[in-house]
Structures are given as structure tokens and as C-alpha cells.
Amino acid sequence: MVKKLERWILALLFAAFGAITVSASHDNGAATIMSIAWHGDSDDVWVAWNYGTKEKTEAVAVQECSAAIGQPCQIAGTLSSGIATVQRQQNGIPLLSEGPDVAAALSSSRDQCGKTGTVCALSNVFVVYDGNPGPHLYRPIDVSRLRKKYGAVVVAASAPKNRRIHVASGRSDAQTAINDALANCKGEGGVDCKMIQWGGNIKILVAISSRGDVFADGGDYPEQLRANLNAYCTAQTVTCTVQTLVDSRMEETSFYSP
């Protein structure tokens, strides 16, 4: 069901990031280049400015990222003018957009978030011509969350009443979290177990409605997740009971019986 999740993540990321290159240069005629590198298991990005050529600037950004994360990184985008914004989707995957100014870049990211059906939160804004004409870098500040930890929630679809909700979190990759939760569900005899929510470095709110439906939503802020739950329950005209709030960074292997 989810065996090719990692491949899907990479495809999504390459589609979202692409090769963002803007050909125009700054009015002062100086070579102004900004390259953004990132890794799928990291919560942040690495940015290099003005290392002489596009190729060298990209190489520096990738090198900085790879040295910090311990695995090869990718170029998310290279610009020679304008603004780049990094948004964080509900499952923790970053999304990059660009434009001539902040408003245009944010508008582009809203369109991308709308197409993927997710809520995005702004993480970073990077300006190509940021007032420093020499070579310089942006490195992540909060190294405690640099490498993601993943969590997943799984249920058996055919048991609307008294179904068990399986959680696996604190895993080093998304596939392991999903596989562990699926294995526990299937180990109880579930024949139609399915993953309903996953993410890295996020919180996952899990609730069940008076109709037996399971609600699972992921994001950075528990208060927003609870607001989303209240909106869902109101729209469905049901009462909802929170089962758990999963922290994907915390080690957990458990189940909940409504």
C-alpha cells in the first residue's frame, strides 16, 4: 500500500521545487546568485550566495547541507533575482516558491499548497540581493531538530465501531513509522489496515467521532489542530473525543481503543 512512499516523496519534492533559475541579474551588474540546498529528512535548508558562478554556489550549498545532515543533499532552487520563500506543509515536507517580491512568492506558494490540498506555514524568506555582495551562507540555527523523526497513524478501515488506532512514532524515516504501525494493525488480524496520517517533526492529533469515524490531522501547532477538529465535528454534526496527540519526535509504539 505504501511501499513506494519514499519514492513518492522524492517525486513530490522535485515537482514542488524543480530547477528554479531566474536569468536576470541585479542592476549593479555584479554577479548575484543564491542557491538553496536541502534534504528530505531535514527540517531546514542551507543557502549560499555569490560564490562566483552558479555551479560553484550550488556546490557550496550542497556541501554545507551534506556535511550537516550526513547524507547527499539536493539543490532546491537557484535564483539570480527576486525572493524565495520556504513553506512547511502539514506533514513536515518543505515547499519552495519564488517571485519578484515577497507577495508574489507567497501567492505562488499558496497556489502550490492549494493544489496539494495542504495547509502551509511560512518558515523562511530569502532575498537574492540581501545587501551583502560577497560570498556568504545561511545555516540552520536550531540543530536539535535538524534531522526529522517520523510518526504514523493506522486504522482498520472496515471496523467503524471500537476500532483500534495504531501509532508508531520517533522513527528515523517515514516508511519505518508507517510499516511499524501497519504491522501492529495486521498483527491483530486487520485485513484492510490503512495509514491515515504521517509526518516528520510534527504533532498528530487523533480523535474519533460519535459516528465512529477517525479524525487525524498533522501540523506544528496543537491549538490549530484542535481548531481543525472542532470545525470538522461541527460540519459533520457529531461529537468528537480526542484519543491522543502524537509527537512524531517521541518514541512510541501503541494503540488506542475508543
C-alpha positions in Angstrom: 0.0 0.0 0.0 2.8 2.4 1.0 5.9 0.5 -0.2 6.9 3.3 -2.5 6.3 6.2 -0.2 9.9 7.4 -0.2 10.0 7.4 -4.0 6.7 9.3 -4.0 8.1 11.9 -1.5 11.1 12.5 -3.8 8.9 12.8 -6.8 6.7 15.3 -5.0 9.6 17.3 -3.8 11.3 17.5 -7.2 7.9 18.6 -8.7 7.5 21.2 -6.0 11.0 22.6 -6.1 12.0 21.9 -9.6 15.0 23.8 -11.0 14.1 27.4 -10.1 16.5 29.6 -12.1 15.9 33.3 -12.9 18.2 34.7 -15.6 18.1 38.4 -14.7 20.9 39.9 -12.7 20.9 42.8 -10.3 21.1 46.4 -11.7 24.6 47.0 -10.4 25.9 44.4 -12.9 27.5 42.3 -10.1 27.1 38.5 -10.3 24.3 37.9 -7.7 23.5 34.2 -7.2 21.6 32.4 -4.5 21.4 28.6 -4.2 19.2 26.7 -1.8 20.0 23.1 -0.8 18.0 20.7 1.3 17.5 17.1 2.3 14.2 15.3 2.7 14.9 14.3 6.3 15.8 17.8 7.4 13.6 20.5 8.9 15.6 23.3 7.4 17.6 24.4 4.3 21.1 25.7 3.5 21.7 28.8 1.4 24.8 30.0 -0.4 25.2 33.4 -2.0 27.7 34.7 -4.6 30.5 32.1 -4.9 31.5 33.3 -8.3 29.4 31.1 -10.6 26.1 29.3 -10.4 27.9 25.9 -10.4 30.2 26.9 -7.5 27.4 28.5 -5.5 25.3 25.4 -5.8 28.2 23.2 -4.9 28.8 25.1 -1.7 25.2 25.0 -0.7 25.0 21.2 -1.3 28.3 20.7 0.5 27.1 22.6 3.6 23.9 20.7 3.7 25.5 17.3 3.2 28.1 17.9 5.9 25.4 18.8 8.4 22.9 16.0 7.6 25.4 13.3 6.8 23.8 12.3 3.5 23.8 13.8 0.0 21.6 16.8 -0.4 19.8 18.3 -3.4 19.5 21.8 -4.9 16.0 23.1 -4.3 16.5 26.3 -6.4 19.0 28.8 -7.8 18.0 32.4 -8.4 19.8 35.5 -9.6 17.0 37.9 -8.7 13.9 38.1 -6.5 12.7 36.3 -3.4 12.5 32.7 -2.3 10.1 31.5 0.4 10.1 28.2 2.2 6.8 26.9 3.5 6.3 23.8 5.7 3.4 21.6 4.8 1.2 19.7 7.3 3.3 16.5 7.1 6.5 18.5 7.6 7.7 18.5 3.9 9.0 21.9 2.9 7.8 23.6 -0.2 9.8 26.4 -2.0 8.4 29.1 -4.2 9.9 32.3 -5.8 8.8 35.6 -7.2 10.0 39.2 -7.8 8.8 40.1 -4.3 7.5 38.5 -1.1 3.8 38.9 -2.1 4.4 37.2 -5.4 6.4 34.4 -3.8 3.7 33.8 -1.1 1.0 33.9 -3.7 2.8 31.2 -5.7 3.3 29.0 -2.6 -0.4 29.4 -1.7 -1.3 28.1 -5.2 1.0 25.1 -4.7 -0.3 24.4 -1.2 -3.9 24.5 -2.6 -3.0 22.1 -5.3 -1.6 19.6 -2.9 -4.6 20.1 -0.5 -2.5 21.0 2.5 -2.0 23.9 4.9 1.4 25.6 4.7 3.2 27.6 7.3 6.0 30.1 6.4 9.4 29.0 7.5 11.9 31.3 5.8 12.2 34.2 3.4 15.5 34.6 1.4 16.4 37.6 -0.7 18.8 37.1 -3.6 20.3 40.6 -3.3 20.3 40.9 0.5 22.8 43.7 0.8 25.9 41.5 1.2 27.7 41.3 -2.2 30.3 38.9 -1.0 30.2 35.1 -0.6 28.1 34.1 2.5 25.9 31.4 3.9 22.7 30.6 5.8 22.9 27.6 8.1 20.1 26.2 10.2 20.1 27.7 13.7 18.1 25.1 15.6 20.3 22.0 15.2 18.3 20.0 17.8 15.6 19.3 15.2 17.8 19.1 12.2 17.1 15.5 11.4 13.5 14.6 11.4 11.7 11.9 13.4 8.6 10.5 11.9 5.3 9.2 13.1 2.3 7.4 11.5 -1.3 6.6 12.4 -3.0 3.4 11.1 -6.6 2.1 11.4 -8.5 -0.9 10.0 -11.0 0.6 7.6 -13.8 -1.9 7.9 -14.4 -1.6 11.7 -16.2 1.7 12.2 -17.0 0.9 15.8 -14.5 0.0 18.5 -11.6 0.0 16.0 -8.1 0.1 17.3 -5.9 3.1 16.4 -2.3 2.2 16.0 0.6 4.7 16.4 4.3 4.4 15.7 6.5 7.4 16.2 10.1 8.5 16.8 11.2 6.6 13.7 14.2 7.8 11.6 12.2 7.6 8.4 8.6 7.8 7.3 8.5 4.3 5.8 9.6 2.7 9.0 6.9 4.5 11.0 4.2 3.5 8.6 5.4 -0.1 8.3 5.6 -0.5 12.1 2.0 0.8 12.6 0.7 -1.3 9.8 2.4 -4.4 11.1 0.8 -3.9 14.5 -2.7 -3.4 12.9 -2.3 -6.5 10.7 -0.9 -8.5 13.7 -4.3 -8.1 15.4 -5.9 -9.6 12.3 -6.7 -6.5 10.4 -7.1 -7.3 6.7 -7.7 -3.7 5.5 -5.3 -1.7 7.6 -4.5 1.7 6.1 -2.4 4.7 7.0 -4.4 7.8 7.6 -1.7 10.3 8.7 2.0 10.6 8.8 4.7 13.3 9.1 8.1 14.3 10.3 8.8 16.7 13.2 5.1 17.4 13.7 2.2 16.8 16.1 -0.6 14.4 15.0 -4.0 14.9 16.7 -6.1 11.7 16.6 -9.8 11.8 17.6 -12.9 9.6 17.0 -16.4 10.9 16.3 -19.7 9.7 17.7 -20.3 8.1 14.3 -17.1 6.0 14.6 -15.0 8.0 12.1 -11.4 8.5 13.0 -10.0 12.1 12.6 -6.2 12.5 12.2 -4.6 15.8 11.4 -0.9 16.8 11.4 0.9 20.1 11.9 3.2 22.2 14.1 0.6 23.8 16.5 -1.7 21.7 18.7 -4.1 24.6 19.1 -4.6 24.8 15.3 -5.1 21.0 15.2 -7.8 21.3 17.8 -9.5 24.1 15.9 -9.4 22.0 12.8 -11.0 19.1 14.7 -13.8 21.4 16.1 -14.5 22.7 12.6 -14.7 19.1 11.3 -17.0 17.9 14.1 -19.3 20.9 13.7 -19.5 20.4 9.9 -20.3 16.7 10.4 -22.8 17.4 13.2 -21.0 14.9 15.5 -19.3 14.9 18.9 -15.6 14.1 18.9 -13.3 12.6 21.5 -9.6 13.2 21.4 -7.7 9.9 21.6 -4.1 11.2 21.6 -1.7 13.9 20.5 1.3 12.2 18.9 4.7 13.9 18.9 6.4 12.4 15.9 9.8 13.0 17.5 9.0 10.9 20.6 9.5 7.2 20.6 6.0 5.4 20.8 4.5 2.2 19.7 1.0 1.9 21.0 -2.7 1.5 20.2 -5.9 3.3 21.3 -9.3 1.6 21.8 -12.2 4.2 21.6 
